[in-house]
Amino acid sequence: MSADEIETQAMDFLLRRMDDSWSVEDQRHLDHWLAASMAHRAAFWRLEYGDNKITRLVGDQALNERESRVHLWKGLAASLILLVGISGGYFVHEHLPSTVPSKSIEYATRFGGISEAVLPDGTRLTLNSATAVRFEESSAQRVLWIKSGEAFFSVTHDAKRPFVVHSGDQAVTVLGTKFSVEKQTNKTVVSVLEGRVRVSGPGGAVLTRGQTAVMGSSSSLVFSEDPSVLERRLSWRTGILTFSETPIREAVAQFNRYNERKVIVGDDQVGATKIGGAFNLANEDQFVHILETAYGVKVRSNEREIILSAR
């Protein structure tokens, strides 16, 4: 099958996926088509990236008509191919593998779960609650996409193959070893525990030990903190949430990432109260009991939620 035919099929899948009629069976057909060939996956991902790019460039109003979207897609796809051919580096490095990947693997955790995985290159991953990632490697580089959630990395050094992590529009290039990347709705948070990483986007910078970058679509913030503080913040990797002078509202937000029954802060006084301690992230009852007995918080609960308020 020619490259044009593959691209046409990929475009058809993407266009049909936008319709409300897209079904589980359609998704099965797409998954089967993607699994059949790396050429299929490369064409699909390139057009999918192009679709996101079109939306950012021209907005939704010009994309309501199928024909308009096809023309815009073809134009952008051609420009992306030209950019790859001319630049010889930047676009390929930041958005697509530079050579045909030899392996593609997906990892995921359920809501409330934490799991560990070892990538084929020896890199270790710890995946937080409700996290999904995809990893690919080639002879030239290693690339991981975070679809949702948060992952902690301990990257195996390979000077000949850079390790790049993508989260939305952001790219993180590994220059050191241990760091975390969290994909949130409108931003990406990168924290470095050891070594260095380079982040893309507005105000792109190199982060070193103890630094965190909060990156949005048009701005970014970089700050430093004691590595011991960062270590506590990343203690979820061991199934523990550790707090030190942490406002209850922030501690509650962490617990709610792992438990179906949500804790609700009923007033500002309770929310601002600072607490400390280490808690099993799956045991919200223990956490709430400590708030009640040690901090004097009033607790009301039902099957769906636990409400905290001042006495």
C-alpha positions as CSV (number, residue, x, y, z in Angstrom):
1,M,0.0,0.0,0.0
2,S,1.4,3.4,-0.9
3,A,2.0,6.2,1.6
4,D,-0.8,8.3,0.1
5,E,-3.3,5.4,0.6
6,I,-2.2,5.0,4.2
7,E,-2.5,8.7,4.9
8,T,-6.0,8.7,3.3
9,Q,-7.1,5.8,5.6
10,A,-5.6,7.6,8.6
11,M,-7.5,10.8,7.7
12,D,-10.7,8.8,7.3
13,F,-10.3,7.3,10.8
14,L,-9.7,10.7,12.4
15,L,-12.6,12.3,10.6
16,R,-15.0,9.5,11.5
17,R,-13.8,9.6,15.1
18,M,-15.0,13.2,15.4
19,D,-18.6,12.1,14.7
20,D,-21.0,11.3,17.5
21,S,-21.7,8.0,15.8
22,W,-18.2,6.7,16.6
23,S,-18.6,3.3,18.3
24,V,-16.7,0.7,20.3
25,E,-16.6,-1.4,17.2
26,D,-15.1,1.6,15.2
27,Q,-12.4,2.0,17.9
28,R,-11.7,-1.8,17.6
29,H,-11.1,-1.4,13.9
30,L,-8.8,1.6,14.5
31,D,-6.8,-0.2,17.1
32,H,-6.4,-3.2,14.8
33,W,-5.3,-0.9,11.9
34,L,-2.8,0.9,14.1
35,A,-1.3,-2.4,15.3
36,A,-0.9,-3.8,11.8
37,S,1.9,-1.4,10.8
38,M,4.3,1.2,12.1
39,A,3.6,3.2,8.9
40,H,-0.1,3.2,9.9
41,R,0.8,4.6,13.4
42,A,3.2,7.2,12.0
43,A,0.6,8.5,9.6
44,F,-2.2,8.6,12.2
45,W,-0.1,10.3,14.9
46,R,1.2,12.9,12.4
47,L,-2.3,13.8,11.3
48,E,-3.6,13.7,14.8
49,Y,-0.9,16.2,15.8
50,G,-1.8,18.3,12.7
51,D,-5.5,18.3,13.8
52,N,-4.4,19.7,17.2
53,K,-2.3,22.3,15.5
54,I,-5.1,23.3,13.2
55,T,-7.4,23.9,16.1
56,R,-4.9,26.1,17.8
57,L,-4.2,28.1,14.6
58,V,-7.7,28.7,13.3
59,G,-10.1,27.8,16.1
60,D,-13.2,25.6,15.8
61,Q,-15.4,27.8,13.7
62,A,-13.6,27.0,10.4
63,L,-13.6,23.3,11.2
64,N,-17.2,22.5,11.2
65,E,-17.3,21.4,7.6
66,R,-15.6,18.1,6.8
67,E,-14.2,19.4,3.5
68,S,-12.6,22.5,5.3
69,R,-10.9,20.3,7.8
70,V,-9.6,18.0,5.0
71,H,-8.1,20.9,3.1
72,L,-6.5,22.4,6.2
73,W,-5.2,19.0,7.2
74,K,-3.6,18.3,3.9
75,G,-1.9,21.7,3.8
76,L,-0.5,21.4,7.3
77,A,0.5,17.8,6.8
78,A,2.5,18.9,3.7
79,S,4.1,21.7,5.7
80,L,5.1,19.3,8.5
81,I,6.7,17.0,6.0
82,L,8.6,19.9,4.5
83,L,9.7,21.1,8.0
84,V,11.1,17.7,8.8
85,G,13.0,17.6,5.6
86,I,14.5,21.1,6.0
87,S,15.2,21.3,9.7
88,G,16.8,17.9,10.0
89,G,16.3,17.9,13.7
90,Y,14.2,20.2,15.8
91,F,10.7,19.1,14.8
92,V,11.6,15.5,14.7
93,H,13.2,15.7,18.1
94,E,10.3,17.5,19.7
95,H,7.3,15.8,18.2
96,L,8.1,12.6,16.3
97,P,10.6,9.8,16.5
98,S,13.5,10.5,14.2
99,T,13.6,6.9,12.9
100,V,11.1,4.2,12.6
101,P,10.5,2.9,16.2
102,S,11.3,-0.7,16.8
103,K,9.0,-1.1,19.9
104,S,5.8,0.5,21.1
105,I,4.4,-0.3,24.5
106,E,1.5,1.2,26.5
107,Y,1.2,1.2,30.3
108,A,-1.7,2.3,32.5
109,T,-3.0,2.3,36.0
110,R,-6.6,2.4,37.2
111,F,-8.0,5.1,39.4
112,G,-6.5,4.8,42.9
113,G,-3.8,2.4,41.7
114,I,0.0,2.8,41.6
115,S,2.2,0.6,39.5
116,E,5.8,0.1,38.5
117,A,7.3,-0.8,35.2
118,V,10.7,-1.3,33.6
119,L,11.0,-0.1,30.0
120,P,13.0,-2.2,27.5
121,D,15.9,0.2,27.9
122,G,16.1,-0.4,31.7
123,T,14.4,2.9,32.6
124,R,12.1,2.5,35.6
125,L,8.6,4.1,35.8
126,T,6.3,4.6,38.7
127,L,2.8,5.4,37.5
128,N,0.4,7.4,39.8
129,S,-3.4,6.9,40.0
130,A,-5.3,7.0,36.6
131,T,-2.2,7.4,34.5
132,A,-1.7,6.2,30.9
133,V,1.6,6.4,28.9
134,R,3.0,5.1,25.6
135,F,6.7,4.4,25.0
136,E,8.6,4.0,21.8
137,E,12.3,3.5,21.1
138,S,14.5,3.4,18.0
139,S,18.2,3.4,17.3
140,A,18.2,7.2,17.6
141,Q,16.1,8.0,20.6
142,R,13.5,7.0,23.2
143,V,10.1,8.8,23.4
144,L,7.3,8.6,25.9
145,W,3.9,10.2,25.7
146,I,1.9,10.9,28.9
147,K,-1.7,10.6,27.9
148,S,-3.0,11.3,31.4
149,G,-1.9,11.4,35.0
150,E,1.6,11.4,36.5
151,A,4.7,9.4,36.2
152,F,8.1,9.3,38.0
153,F,11.1,8.4,36.0
154,S,14.5,6.9,36.8
155,V,16.1,7.0,33.3
156,T,18.8,4.7,32.2
157,H,21.6,6.8,30.7
158,D,22.3,6.4,26.9
159,A,24.3,9.2,25.4
160,K,23.4,8.1,21.8
161,R,19.6,7.9,22.4
162,P,18.0,11.0,24.1
163,F,15.0,10.3,26.3
164,V,12.1,12.7,25.6
165,V,8.8,12.9,27.5
166,H,5.8,14.6,25.9
167,S,2.9,15.9,27.9
168,G,0.4,17.8,25.7
169,D,2.4,20.5,23.9
170,Q,5.3,20.3,26.3
171,A,8.5,18.3,25.8
172,V,10.9,17.3,28.5
173,T,14.3,16.1,27.4
174,V,16.2,14.1,30.0
175,L,19.7,15.3,30.9
176,G,19.9,13.4,34.2
177,T,18.1,10.7,36.0
178,K,15.1,11.0,38.4
179,F,12.1,13.3,37.9
180,S,8.4,13.4,37.7
181,V,6.0,14.7,35.0
182,E,2.3,15.3,35.8
183,K,-0.2,16.2,33.0
184,Q,-3.1,18.3,34.3
185,T,-6.0,19.8,32.4
186,N,-4.3,23.0,31.4
187,K,-0.7,22.6,32.4
188,T,2.2,20.2,32.9
189,V,4.2,20.0,36.2
190,V,7.8,18.8,36.0
191,S,9.8,18.2,39.2
192,V,13.5,17.1,39.4
193,L,14.7,14.9,42.2
194,E,18.1,14.1,40.8
195,G,20.1,15.3,37.7
196,R,18.8,17.7,35.1
197,V,16.0,17.9,32.5
198,R,15.3,20.5,29.7
199,V,11.7,21.7,29.3
200,S,10.3,23.3,26.2
201,G,7.6,25.9,25.8
202,P,7.5,29.6,27.0
203,G,10.5,30.4,29.0
204,G,12.0,26.9,28.4
205,A,14.8,26.1,30.8
206,V,17.0,23.5,32.3
207,L,15.8,22.3,35.7
208,T,18.2,20.9,38.3
209,R,17.8,19.0,41.6
210,G,15.0,20.4,43.7
211,Q,13.4,22.6,40.9
212,T,9.9,22.4,39.6
213,A,8.4,23.9,36.5
214,V,4.7,24.6,36.1
215,M,4.1,25.1,32.3
216,G,0.9,26.3,30.6
217,S,0.3,27.0,26.9
218,S,1.5,30.6,27.1
219,S,3.5,30.9,30.4
220,S,5.6,29.0,32.8
221,L,6.8,29.3,36.4
222,V,10.0,27.7,37.8
223,F,10.7,27.5,41.5
224,S,13.2,25.8,43.8
225,E,12.6,23.9,47.1
226,D,14.6,21.8,49.4
227,P,15.0,18.3,47.9
228,S,13.6,16.8,51.1
229,V,10.4,18.8,50.6
230,L,10.2,17.4,47.0
231,E,10.9,13.9,48.3
232,R,7.9,14.2,50.6
233,R,5.7,15.4,47.8
234,L,6.7,12.4,45.7
235,S,6.1,9.9,48.5
236,W,3.0,8.6,46.7
237,R,5.5,6.3,44.9
238,T,5.6,4.1,48.0
239,G,1.8,4.3,48.7
240,I,2.3,7.0,51.3
241,L,1.2,10.7,51.4
242,T,3.5,12.8,53.6
243,F,2.6,16.2,54.8
244,S,4.5,18.9,56.7
245,E,2.8,22.2,57.5
246,T,0.4,21.4,54.7
247,P,-3.1,23.1,54.6
248,I,-5.9,20.5,55.0
249,R,-7.4,21.6,51.7
250,E,-4.2,20.6,49.9
251,A,-3.9,17.3,51.8
252,V,-7.6,16.5,50.9
253,A,-6.9,17.2,47.2
254,Q,-4.2,14.5,47.4
255,F,-6.4,11.9,49.1
256,N,-9.2,12.5,46.6
257,R,-6.8,11.3,43.8
258,Y,-7.0,7.8,45.2
259,N,-10.4,7.3,46.8
260,E,-13.9,7.0,45.2
261,R,-15.5,8.5,48.3
262,K,-14.5,12.2,48.2
263,V,-13.5,14.3,51.2
264,I,-15.1,17.8,51.1
265,V,-13.7,20.8,53.0
266,G,-16.8,22.6,54.3
267,D,-15.3,25.9,55.4
268,D,-12.2,28.0,54.9
269,Q,-11.1,27.7,58.6
270,V,-10.7,24.0,58.3
271,G,-9.1,24.3,54.8
272,A,-6.4,26.6,56.0
273,T,-5.5,24.5,59.1
274,K,-2.0,23.1,58.6
275,I,-1.2,19.5,59.4
276,G,1.7,17.0,59.3
277,G,2.2,13.3,59.2
278,A,2.4,10.3,56.9
279,F,-0.7,8.4,55.8
280,N,-1.6,5.4,53.7
281,L,-3.0,7.0,50.6
282,A,-5.7,4.3,50.3
283,N,-6.9,4.7,53.9
284,E,-8.9,7.9,54.0
285,D,-10.7,6.8,57.1
286,Q,-7.4,6.9,59.1
287,F,-6.7,10.3,57.7
288,V,-10.1,11.7,58.6
289,H,-9.9,10.1,62.1
290,I,-6.7,11.9,62.8
291,L,-8.2,15.2,61.7
292,E,-11.1,14.6,64.0
293,T,-9.2,13.5,67.1
294,A,-6.0,15.5,66.8
295,Y,-7.1,18.7,65.1
296,G,-10.7,19.0,66.4
297,V,-12.3,18.8,62.9
298,K,-16.0,18.0,62.8
299,V,-16.7,15.0,60.5
300,R,-20.0,14.1,58.8
301,S,-20.1,11.3,56.2
302,N,-22.3,9.3,53.9
303,E,-21.7,6.7,51.2
304,R,-20.5,9.2,48.7
305,E,-18.5,11.8,50.7
306,I,-17.0,12.9,53.9
307,I,-17.6,16.5,54.9
308,L,-15.1,18.4,57.2
309,S,-16.1,21.5,59.1
310,A,-15.2,23.5,62.2
311,R,-16.9,22.4,65.4
